[in-house]
Amino acid sequence: MNERIHKLYSLIEDESLDVLFITLPKLVYYFTGFYSDPHERFMALICVKGEEPLLMVPVLDYEKAVRSTNLSRVISHQDAENPYEVLKRHLNTGISRMGIQAEHLNVKRYLALKEATGAEEVIQLDDRIADFRVIKSEQEITAIRRAIQCIEEAVSDTVKLVKPGVTEVELVAELEYRMKRLGAEGPSFDTMVLTGEKTGLPHGMPGTDVVREGEFLLIDAGVFVEGYASDLTRTFAVGELSQRHKEIYETVLQANRSMIEAVRPGVSFGSLDHAARSVIDNKGYGEYFITRAGHGFGLEIHEYPSIHGGNQDLLREGMVFTAEPGIYIPGLGGVRIEDNVRVTKDGVEVLTSYPKELTVIGV
């Protein structure tokens, strides 16, 4: 944690800041070891040039914060207090340049911070701070492995319950129950179980649709373990599928493998998208690959990078992201096969181990 906070103070020097605010709860955790969802209440890690960092939390989180972090300065505010007035009492005058996470702050909080600090200039530091987190440490990788193991076991147990007539939401409930039983803090995003034509919706909403033979069943789920996420998608066959269904599946499987084989330090993220997309294009399904090929993850389910054809940033050892090409055909259904991968010194490590070959379930 001390090394991470040191990076924030180096950023203060680089950007000639007087104060820097970290307000995203997951990033407060990243830099301090303390996590809480404050809901509508104000919470921030505050780094003032030349001073020790200050963690400000709602009073109901104060004792937990003191126990969770080794920071020497932790303050709190009561629900009846204006947190920005409390903050103002702990800041020196003469603040001119303030650094913020613009993607997290709403306009009301931005204006309140600006008034409390008296800052004349506000610098957005989202990209600089995101770059701190893009290379995962071994400790972070260990947590990600545990999150992956948890979701793979939960999915493996849940698919045994699939049979014609069971609904999507029933399978969601079974899957999320198993996540918690296996040690997850909770889902890392809204659990997705889709059947039939709805598998052709990249972000479909589970409902009361029932599983039927001769159709796809898509499960896209992940968990948080020790604060870190996993993200797994597998598409299953419920009974015997048509030849076209099988062709779509094999095309996506080839695209997934082609993308992973292209991973190594120094290549562009755009080239990974191309590796997957060219397979799908060559099979005549290019118009149905309507999503990006993957995304980074870690403390958040969606982090840098976004893997699409226009991203010419280069892969670096220690990056972690998803490989998830898909085909989505309205009126028929779709396939997505998603793995979690890590860039190694010489190439790639596939962190997920759940089988990818087409698996028949429910019969």
N, C-alpha and C positions, 0 to 999 in steps of 0.2 A: 504494500500500500504506500509506503514512504517513497518508493521509486516512482510510482505512478503520480503521486502528488508533486514530486519534484519536476515531472514533465509539465505539469500545469504552471508551475512557477517559471519554468524556462519559456513557456508560451507567453506568459505575462511580459517577460523581458523582450522576446522577439517582437511582440505586437505593441510594445510600449504602453501596456495597460496599467491602470491604477487598481482595478478590481476585476475579478472574473467570477461569474456565477455558474455553477453546475446545478441544474434544476430537474433534469430527468431522473426519476427515482432509480432506474437501473444503473445510471452513471454515478449517482451518489454512492450506490453500493460498490461499483467498480473501483472508485477512488478511496472509499472509507471502510468498506466491510459492513456497513449498516444498510439494511433494506427495509423500506416500508412504503406502502401506497398511501399517501396522505389525503387522497381524494381531493376535495376542494381546498384543503388547507395548504399553506405555503411551507415548503421545505427546500433547503438549498445548502450546498457546500460553497462557502464564500472564501475566495483567496484574494487577500489584499496585498499589494506589493509591499514587501518588507515586513510582513506580519505572519504569525502562525495562522494556519487555516482555521476557519470557523464553521462549525456545522450547526445549522439552525433547523429545529424540528418542532412540530406541534408538541405541546406538553404531554399528551398521552403517549408519545413515543420517546420521551426523554430518557427514562431509565434504560430502555432497550438500546437506545443509541449510545449511551455511556458504556454499556457492557459490550457492545458490538465493535467499537472502534477504539483505536489507541490515540485518537486526536485529543489534545489537551483542552481544547475550547469547544464546548457544546452548550448551546443555549436553546431556550424554548419560548414559545408564546402560547398564551391561553386563547381559548375560542372567543372570549369576549374582547380580546385585544386586537388592534390593527397590527398585523405582523410587520408591515412596512415601517410603522413607527418604532416598533421594537428593533428592527434592523437598523434604522437610522441612528439609534442611540449607540450602536456598536460600531459605527463607521466614522472614520475621521472625515473632516471637511477637506475640500480640495481635490475631490475625485473628478477627473476630466474624461478619461477614456474607460469605458466599461465593456467587458467581453461577455457575450451571452450565447446560449443555444437557441437560435431563432426558431428552429423547427418545433421546439417544445413549448415555448412561451406563447400564450395568447396575447392579444392586444392589451387587454386590461392589465395583466401582470407586467407586461413590458413597460407600459406607461407608469405603473406604480413603482417599479424598480428604478426607472429613470428619474422619477421625482424624489425617491428616497435617497438616491446617491448624488443627485445633482449633476450627473454625467452630461457632458456636452456632446460626446461622440460615443456611438454604440457600434461595436465590432462583432459581426457574426462569425462564430468559430466552429460551426458544425463540422465542416470538412476536416479541419485540423484535429479536432478531438476524435472524430471517427477514425482518423489514421492511427491514433494511438492504439486503437483496439483491433485493428485488422489482422495483426500477427498474434496468434493465440499462443499463450505459454503452455508448458506441459501440464501445469495445474489446471488450466482452462480445458485443455484437451481431455484430461482425465474426467472432468465433470461432464463434458459433452459425450464421452463414451458411455458414461453411466446413464445419461438421458436417452441415448440411442438404445442401449440394452433394455431399458425400461419399456420404451414404446414398442420395441420388437417383440418382447414377451407378451405385452398386453394385446397386440394385434394377433399374435399366434394363438393366444387363448380365446380371443373373441371370434375368430373365423370358424372355430369349431362349433359355434352356436348358430352359424348361418344355415338357413333352410328356407325353401319357398314359403312365403306368407309372413315372415318376420319383417317388421318395418325398419326403415332407416333409423328413426329416432330410438327405437329399442336397441339397436346395435350400438348407437352412440352412447346410450346409458350404460350398456355392458362394458364398453371399451373404457369409458372414463372411470367407472368403478374399479376396473382392474388397474388402471394407471395409479390410482391412489393406493390400492392394496400393495402395489409393487414399489412404493416409495416416492412417487412423483409429488412435487409440490402442487401440481395442477397441469392442465393442458397448456401448451405454449401458444395455442391459437384455437379458434373454434373448430372442434372436431368435425370432420367431414366424412360422412358415409353416404354414398349415392348409388343408386341402382338404375339399370335400364337406360332409357334415353337421357336421364339426368347426368349420367357420367360424361356426357358431352358438354357439360357446363363447368368450366375451369374452377369457378367459385360458387358451385351450387349450394343450396341450403337443404340440409336433411329435413325430411318431413315424414308423413305417414305412408309414403309410397312403399309398396311391399316388394320383397325380393321374388323374382320369377326365374324359372329355368330358361336357359338359352340367352341370357343377358350378362352383361358385365356388372360387377360390383366393385366400386372404387372406394378405398379407404385412404384418407389423407389425415394424418394425426401426428402430434408431437407432444412432448412434456417438458417441463422445467425440473431439473434436478440440480441442487446446489446453485440455483440461479441461472443455469445454462440450459439452452434449448436443444431439442432434436426436432427433425422434420422428415417424416417418412411417408411415401405414397406407394401403394401397391394396388394393382387392378387384377381382379380375380374373374374366373369363369364360373358361373353358376350353371352346372350341367354342361351339355354339349353346345358349342357355339357354331355359328355359321362360318363359312370359309372366309368371308369378308372380315368378320370380327377377328378371326385368327390372323389374317394378313395385317390388319391394323396393329394388333398387339406385337407381332414380330417386327414390324417397322419401327415402332417406338422402342422396343428392346434394342435393336441395332443402333438407333440414334443415341440412346443412353450410353451404350458401350463405346460408341465412337467418340462421344463427348468426353468421357472419362479417360479414354486412351490418349486424348490430345492434351491432357493436363500436365504441365511441367513449368518450372520457373522460367520466366522470360517471354512466354507467349502471351498474346492479348486475350482478354475476356471475349472480345468479338470473335476470335478464332474458335473458341469453344462453342459459341452459339452457331457458328457456321458448320462446325463438325457435326453437330446434331441436326441442324436444319437441312443440310445438303442430303443426308440420308432420307429424310422425310420428303423433300422435294423430288428426289430421284424416283421415289415410289408413287409420285403423283398426288401426294396428300399435303403439299406445301401450304395450300390455302387454309388448311385446318390446324396448322400449328400457329396459334394466335397469341401465345404467351412468350415471355422471355424464357431463356433456357435454364435459369437458376438465379440464386441470390445468396449473399452471405448471411450468416446467423451466428449467434453466440448468446450474449445476455438478452438480446432481442431476437425475435423470430425473423425479422427482416433487417439486415444490416448491409453496409457496403461489402462487396460490390453488387451491382445489378448486372447480370450477365445477359447482354443483348448485343446485336451486331454492331452497334455504334460505339461500344465501349472499348477503346483502344488502350486502356490501362493494362499494365503487365502483371502477371501473376508473380507472387513472391512466396518463398518458403514460409510455411506456418499459416497461410490463409486457409480458411474453412468456408465451404459453401455447398449449395445443393446442385445436383445435376438432375434436371427434371423436364426433359422434353415430353411433348404430348401431342396427341391428335384428338380433336374435338369436332364431331360431325353432328350437326343438328338433326334431330329425328331418328338418329341411330344410336349414338353413344360415343364414348371416348375412352382413351387410355392415357394414363400418366404413370411413369415409373420414375421414382425419385430416390436418389441416394445422397448421402452426406459424404463429402470427400475433403481431404486435407492435402495441400500441396507440400511435397517433401523436397529434399535437396535434389533428388534425381528424377522426380516424377510425381506420383500420386499414391495416396493411401485411401482406399475406400473404407470408411468407418462403419457403414451399414453392412450387415451380413444377411438380412432377410432374403430368401430366395427370390429371383426375378423371373425365372421361367414361368410360363403360363400355368397356373395351378387351378384345378377344378375343385370347387367346394360346394357344399350344400346338397349333395346327393348321396 
